[in-house]
Amino acid sequence: MALDAEEARLIRETLDDFKVGMRLRGEINLRVARRVTLILRLGMVSVALFSLVMLFMLSAFSGQVKEMRGALMTMNNQFSSISQDMARIRNILVVMEGRVAEIDTLASHTSAIAGSMLSVDRSMGLITDDVAALRQEVDGITAQVQQMQGEFRGLEPTVHGIGRDVHRMGGPMRLFNDLNPFR
């Protein structure tokens, strides 16, 4: 089969286009390979940095493990203590519920006491009135006693005078007593 010049030219153009396409494909593959290589290198560097950070964190945390364990033990003890306290609080609340149930009885007793206190208050008012009346009577008696005291003071010189008179009148009898032979 013989090719004419036109067909040969077409084949050459096709081959040239194919070569250009292959060259472009090679260049694109090379660019993609370079980018993939760069991405892989960056990925490896990132993994290495991440590994270093993780190692650093692991070493930092391994130094803190004893402290963290101590803190966890303390927290466990505290939670146990809180649990015990909660049990005590529950028991106290049960007791308080029983006592709260008694509040109605206490309220009725308080109402009765309030009524009694009103009665006592009225009685105290009456007692206060009676004491005021007694005070007036005592004041009256005190005035009469003071008046009597004044009268007794007025009588005192008279009684002294009578005493002198009796002593003077008894003088002759005392004389007879001195003369009495039976003594």
C-alpha positions as CSV (number, residue, x, y, z in Angstrom):
1,M,0.0,0.0,0.0
2,A,1.4,3.1,-1.0
3,L,0.7,6.3,0.6
4,D,0.2,9.4,-1.2
5,A,1.7,12.7,-0.1
6,E,-1.5,13.9,1.4
7,E,-1.9,10.8,3.6
8,A,1.7,10.9,4.6
9,R,1.3,14.6,5.5
10,L,-1.8,13.7,7.6
11,I,0.0,10.9,9.3
12,R,3.0,13.1,10.0
13,E,0.7,15.9,11.4
14,T,-1.1,13.2,13.5
15,L,2.2,11.9,14.7
16,D,3.4,15.4,15.5
17,D,0.2,16.1,17.3
18,F,0.6,12.8,19.1
19,K,4.2,13.7,20.0
20,V,3.1,17.1,21.2
21,G,0.2,15.5,23.2
22,M,2.6,12.9,24.6
23,R,5.1,15.6,25.5
24,L,2.3,17.7,27.1
25,R,1.1,14.6,28.9
26,G,4.7,13.9,30.1
27,E,5.0,17.5,31.3
28,I,1.6,17.3,33.1
29,N,2.6,13.9,34.6
30,L,5.9,15.5,35.7
31,R,4.1,18.4,37.3
32,V,1.6,16.1,39.0
33,A,4.5,13.9,40.2
34,R,6.3,16.9,41.6
35,R,3.2,18.1,43.3
36,V,2.4,14.6,44.7
37,T,6.1,14.4,45.8
38,L,5.8,17.8,47.5
39,I,2.5,16.8,49.1
40,L,4.0,13.5,50.3
41,R,7.0,15.3,51.7
42,L,4.8,17.8,53.5
43,G,2.6,14.9,54.7
44,M,5.7,13.1,56.0
45,V,7.0,16.3,57.7
46,S,3.5,16.8,59.2
47,V,3.4,13.2,60.4
48,A,6.9,13.7,61.8
49,L,5.9,16.9,63.6
50,F,2.7,15.4,64.8
51,S,4.8,12.4,66.1
52,L,7.2,14.7,67.8
53,V,4.4,16.7,69.4
54,M,2.7,13.5,70.5
55,L,6.0,12.2,72.0
56,F,6.5,15.6,73.8
57,M,3.0,15.4,75.1
58,L,3.4,11.8,76.1
59,S,6.6,12.6,78.0
60,A,5.0,15.6,79.7
61,F,1.9,13.6,80.6
62,S,4.0,10.6,81.8
63,G,5.7,12.9,84.3
64,Q,2.3,14.1,85.5
65,V,0.8,10.6,85.8
66,K,1.7,10.2,89.5
67,E,0.2,13.6,90.3
68,M,-2.9,12.8,88.2
69,R,-3.2,9.4,89.9
70,G,-3.0,11.1,93.3
71,A,-5.6,13.7,92.2
72,L,-7.8,10.9,91.0
73,M,-7.4,9.0,94.3
74,T,-8.2,12.2,96.2
75,M,-11.3,12.8,94.0
76,N,-12.4,9.2,94.5
77,N,-12.0,9.6,98.3
78,Q,-13.9,12.9,98.1
79,F,-16.7,11.3,96.1
80,S,-16.9,8.5,98.6
81,S,-17.2,11.1,101.4
82,I,-19.8,13.0,99.4
83,S,-21.7,9.7,98.9
84,Q,-21.7,9.1,102.6
85,D,-22.7,12.6,103.3
86,M,-25.6,12.3,100.8
87,A,-26.7,9.1,102.7
88,R,-26.7,11.0,105.9
89,I,-28.6,13.9,104.3
90,R,-31.2,11.4,103.0
91,N,-31.7,10.0,106.5
92,I,-32.0,13.5,107.9
93,L,-34.5,14.4,105.3
94,V,-36.6,11.3,106.2
95,V,-36.5,12.5,109.9
96,M,-37.4,16.0,108.8
97,E,-40.4,14.7,106.8
98,G,-41.7,13.0,109.9
99,R,-41.2,16.2,111.9
100,V,-42.8,18.3,109.2
101,A,-45.9,16.1,109.4
102,E,-46.1,17.2,113.1
103,I,-46.3,20.9,112.1
104,D,-50.1,20.7,111.6
105,T,-50.5,19.5,115.2
106,L,-48.0,22.2,116.3
107,A,-50.0,24.8,114.4
108,S,-53.2,23.8,116.1
109,H,-51.5,23.9,119.5
110,T,-50.0,27.3,118.6
111,S,-53.5,28.6,117.7
112,A,-54.8,27.3,121.1
113,I,-51.8,29.0,122.8
114,A,-52.6,32.2,121.0
115,G,-56.2,32.1,122.3
116,S,-54.9,31.4,125.8
117,M,-52.5,34.3,125.4
118,L,-55.4,36.6,124.5
119,S,-57.2,35.4,127.7
120,V,-54.1,36.0,129.7
121,D,-53.7,39.4,128.2
122,R,-57.3,40.3,129.2
123,S,-56.6,38.9,132.7
124,M,-53.4,41.0,132.9
125,G,-55.4,44.0,132.0
126,L,-57.9,43.3,134.8
127,I,-55.0,42.7,137.2
128,T,-53.4,46.0,136.1
129,D,-56.7,47.7,136.9
130,D,-56.9,46.0,140.3
131,V,-53.3,46.9,141.1
132,A,-54.1,50.6,140.2
133,A,-57.1,50.5,142.5
134,L,-55.0,48.9,145.3
135,R,-52.3,51.6,144.7
136,Q,-55.0,54.3,145.2
137,E,-56.2,52.6,148.4
138,V,-52.6,52.2,149.6
139,D,-52.0,55.9,148.9
140,G,-55.1,56.7,150.9
141,I,-54.0,54.5,153.8
142,T,-50.5,56.1,153.6
143,A,-52.1,59.5,153.8
144,Q,-54.1,58.4,156.8
145,V,-51.0,56.9,158.5
146,Q,-49.2,60.2,157.9
147,Q,-52.1,62.1,159.4
148,M,-52.1,59.7,162.4
149,Q,-48.3,60.1,162.7
150,G,-48.8,63.9,162.8
151,E,-51.5,63.5,165.5
152,F,-49.2,61.1,167.5
153,R,-46.5,63.7,167.3
154,G,-49.0,66.2,168.6
155,L,-49.9,63.8,171.4
156,E,-46.3,63.1,172.4
157,P,-45.8,66.3,174.4
158,T,-49.1,65.7,176.1
159,V,-48.1,62.1,177.0
160,H,-44.8,63.3,178.4
161,G,-46.7,65.9,180.4
162,I,-49.1,63.1,181.7
163,G,-46.0,61.1,182.6
164,R,-44.5,64.0,184.5
165,D,-47.8,64.5,186.2
166,V,-48.1,60.8,187.2
167,H,-44.6,60.9,188.5
168,R,-45.3,64.0,190.5
169,M,-48.5,62.5,191.8
170,G,-46.8,59.3,192.7
171,G,-44.3,61.2,194.9
172,P,-46.3,61.0,198.1
173,M,-46.8,57.2,197.5
174,R,-43.1,56.7,197.1
175,L,-42.7,58.5,200.4
176,F,-45.0,56.0,202.0
177,N,-43.0,53.2,200.5
178,D,-39.9,54.5,202.1
179,L,-41.7,54.6,205.4
180,N,-43.2,51.1,205.0
181,P,-41.7,48.9,207.7
182,F,-42.4,45.6,205.8
183,R,-40.0,46.1,203.2
